[in-house]
Amino acid sequence: MAVHRNADPASLFDAARTGDRVALPRLLSLVERGGDGARGVAEIAYRSAGEAYSIGITGAPGAGKSTLTDQLITRARTRGLSGSDQVAVLAVDPSSPFSGGAILGDRVRMQNHALDDKVFIRSMATRGHLGGLAVAVPDAVRVLSAVGVPVVLVETVGVGQQEVAVAAATDTTIVVVNPGWGDAIQANKAGLLEIADLFVINKADRPGARETRRDLELMLELTQLGDWRPMIIDTVASSGDGVDELWTAISDHRDHLIANGNLERFRRERLAREFHQILLARVEQQLDALLAADRFAPLVADMSNGTLDPYEAADQLLAGLFPDV
């Protein structure tokens, strides 16, 4: 079922569900661009979303995340989590304007799966999406779920605040480190201990792997954890060593979440945070519109002549916007 370039979101969804390889990238392009098109796509995806399981993969540049993701694609194809051998990858780059099926240079090794019609790989950036990547990525995952993809891998480009937030918006979050990786203070600053469900020591055939495991174990001992203690898996992604064990650990974490009822609870909590992000973005849009219309001029004048301080000015403005709060 081929679709016209200007097809509406509902038609694109219908086509994507039949395996149309053009419709799905167009849906995700609409998500990235934002605006009314993204709203239409999000509405349909939210109401018809399936049960895709999302796996976040984050870590410092050069940790081997892309090679590891490539190996996980193979495991998802042969040992799927939901009885299906389909898998999608969202390779997230906050600073890049990539669109369509473009792959970042360090992700070219994923091209091993480029001709596999059961694998969908997409690089995505924030573009014009309301709320940025923190909302665009969950919307993209819902789109993939709504067209029947059961497993979505979300790989981030680094460990900045935004990338950590994106990786944390997945069902299982994997933090990839290398032998000799930094100290506990840096780990806590990045928030990695808080979001990690699994730690992977990649390139574990290099010197320092044992010391890195020891450091991670110590940090976990000193961290207040819930009912799941993050596992530490040694891998050599370039050769595939340890990746089977990692896939088993992902499956174990998923089973644990389902058995304890935490999977649905965590998803509801993430949805509440996403809703909060959208509200903040909406309010910011309104404030920008007021600023463009020079509606702040009287308040700025009062602040300039000393009759009003910025905090009181903000209170007055918010009282006008939200009189019942």
Sequence and secondary structure as in RCSB ss.txt:
>XXXX:A:sequence
MAVHRNADPASLFDAARTGDRVALPRLLSLVERGGDGARGVAEIAYRSAGEAYSIGITGAPGAGKSTLTDQLITR
ARTRGLSGSDQVAVLAVDPSSPFSGGAILGDRVRMQNHALDDKVFIRSMATRGHLGGLAVAVPDAVRVLSAVGVP
VVLVETVGVGQQEVAVAAATDTTIVVVNPGWGDAIQANKAGLLEIADLFVINKADRPGARETRRDLELMLELTQL
GDWRPMIIDTVASSGDGVDELWTAISDHRDHLIANGNLERFRRERLAREFHQILLARVEQQLDALLAADRFAPLV
ADMSNGTLDPYEAADQLLAGLFPDV
>XXXX:A:secstr
    TT  HHHHHHHHHTT TTHHHHHHHHHHH HHHHHHHHHHHHHH    EEEEEEE TTS HHHHHHHHHHH
HHHS SSS   EEEEEE TT    TT   GGGGGGGGGTT TTEEEEEE  TT TTTHHHHHHHHHHHHHHTT  
EEEEEESS SHHHHHHHHTSSEEEEEE TT   HHHHHHHTHHHH SEEEEESTTSTTHHHHHHHHHHHHHTS  
 S   EEEEEBTTTTBTHHHHHHHHHHHHHHHHHTTHHHHHHHHHHHHHHHHHHHHHHHHHHHHHHHTTTTHHHH
HHHHTTSS HHHHHHHHHHHH TT 
